[in-house]
């Protein structure tokens, strides 16, 4: 049994994590939040207090820390007595925060793969480049590390596991992520633009016929007829969970599909073709060295500013195909979330909500011991049922369509 | 009679000006070229030498000068003995260079209106904001200043004057500027992107029914069926000559139409809507202050790099409507230029060629005395015929279609 949570990061997802931890502090204990900028942490605490989110009286505190400095993070873990660290900071700090957890014995939970700031869309094996190299050390020291416990990766890995457990054999996993909401701006990204665009600027890798195959962004599109949001076009994209699922289920094809409207694609294409999404500095006529992507980020709306006017729904799910009793068998496991409801509850838009609620559920399962694995795990390696039970209760209910998309629709508990 | 030319600027247009001055140094005397960056001037001189462009033996020299420093420009005028200054530097230096001419008595010729670097697309009265305030002083000191003597403004003002001289009464002047060439890049501007985009980011003013009217960029489009280049879509844009022509011919409607392809408009619209064309600095997450437009300029191809692969033609002309002998009368006066021929002759693309040849013709007319007005003039206030005669000879022949677009086509000399 572990308790006391240290949240690393103070962006839109961290805000959701803080609210959800506060709503469940009877299980989680003290809540600490730390980022480079103390004022951002304090603004989140203020929002938690405004909503009266703390379930019971308890500690709720903000700290300044440079998460690239592993020793500083370890010191903060010791200082706060945190036994669980939820890392929702920039994707560049995973390894320093993980090292601090291994050093102190705290459980580590994150929501996205580690990235090197100097590289874009690294090639497979993604988890193998950084995180998995620490797996033996985690096991040796008995440190729990749950990788990619957001929505995607995270809940979608659990969706896959749940569907696969219903089958004799799995043939394919197609993860479909649709944001059918509208933020009302000309253009905006739902996460930090620097991270958001980096997802789409490289080669798209997917797993088929037991090998890595390649395509390019927006080259492979498919119309998906989904519950609630209707027919939406999505394009194959690279995503963390393709790698871990392909490793754990090498016999299955694994693909990730992200929904994009024509307008998004047009803006993205213009920026990319002009070289404005580059992370390599250019020199202006006046001799100033500038990274174009950082300027694009500076002119785009702050993702957290989108929340108040965001309307509509997201639908994220896994279409899993295989066989059962010798017959073809299909299941679609999914969640639908609402932007406006998310904002009303925790002051964030639905994309941050779907990313921020799951790591809190994971933290609660570590606290109760159900997911306290004492080693490194990706989400599909853990029992999905207690996870779904908690998610149902704290805001992200799981539903299932038996027979595949458009099949018999029911809560996962009835499947 | 004046002689010895000082060219201010070392961009693509300055290169054309230098070549054309060299080709006519029997009339113009010594040729000096000056800009902030000496190496750019020297590269132009090298190109002039390579083509063997000097008609007779004579002075051809490069100088470094900060054209924002009026005293430095005046000192250089005195040092070189230049009696004619062709200002094809940035639009921000007009007033300092003009002041230096007034100070020294040298004739001043430019090709575009003065701009304040801190303002975009200033409102009417454009020439009235800066240049025309010096008109009385020019007259008092007997200083010749010819404003806007490029192609547009410049030759198109002479086209208007020529057509109007054929009529009893003028009703409308529509200037149409089509670049039907192709540079083969994803996207590029033909001039310095900083100046180029500034033309299109503000309100579009035009003169109709004896008053200023407003529209916005790309809102008012029209398909023009033009000689040689065929049917091209052009959009009302603000342009210097609309102001001077409306002042000199207030009874006529005056509109300027610039040709744009859908791709250009799309890229421009994306950049503008994102705020990337702004000249106001933004701050990156790392705290660096950057002007977005300067970053866009840094990632776009250098306009001078387009020349070697540029193919196709430009067509720029004036459709002038009025009455003659009580009957409606229409004339289209125009020039067609070829990108590849321009490159072969002077190492520049056609857009720079059409902008750079006319001020040299104007300088030659100042040298011979025909346009040595001893006061400030816009081009439509000067006799167009010697100008056309020279332009015919030095590379930009004028043609006329009597009856308007698609009418009887002939050289201007037969009209």
Interface residues (C-beta under 8 A of the other chain):
Chain A: X186 X187 X194 X266 X267 X270 X271 X273 X274 X275 X276 X278 X282 X283 X284 X285 X286 X288 X290 X291 X292 X294 X295 X296 X297 X298 X299 X300
Chain B: X186 X187 X266 X267 X270 X271 X273 X274 X275 X276 X278 X282 X283 X284 X285 X286 X288 X290 X291 X292 X294 X295 X296 X297 X298 X299 X300
